[in-house]
Amino acid sequence: MTEGDNVEKIPFLKLVSLLLLTVLLFSLAACASSDGVPKKAKQVFEDYLKAATSDMSLAASYCNLTDQEKSAWAEVPPELSGYEIHDWVKLSDRLWVVSASLKMTEGTTTEHDSFVILLGGTYKVCPGVDNIPQDIQAGVDLSPYTPTSNLYLGEQK
């Protein structure tokens, strides 16, 4: 092998490195949207809100609720008729807060903060601070979001 052979390989290696870097960047972009919130987390929250307009039992299945809370939700008629998601804020690697306007069936609109957590590899909605496991809350300042309740869609602000 001569020195000329190595010089010819350098552009090829640069091209391969550039291609690998491009693939890596596209892979990362597929996992998180431009605001750093995982697309799957956003999808779970959107699915939860859609379900809350028609089937509270289904809505509860997206949430980190006790069995007793899920049963109670299943007995409540849907009170949500529409929504608009405003903002996502990452509080930790496993916890996000979501601000949304909720249009209720009686015609009122309320602003509400909910949470999405990553629990055991699955994204779950927490309608209130009380639904967030202590290990996920650890080291996170939740005081701007308290008090809230874990009632149907949380406490209205």
Buried (B, 14 or more C-beta within 10 A) or exposed (E): EEEEEEEEEEEEEEEEEEEEEEEEEEEEEEEBEEEEBBEBBBEBBBBBBBBBBEBBEBBBBBBBBEEEBBEBBBEBEBBBBEBEBEEBBBBEEBBBBBBBEBBBEEEEBBEBBBBBBBBEEEBBBBBBBBBBBEEBBEEBEBEEBEEBBBBBBBBBE
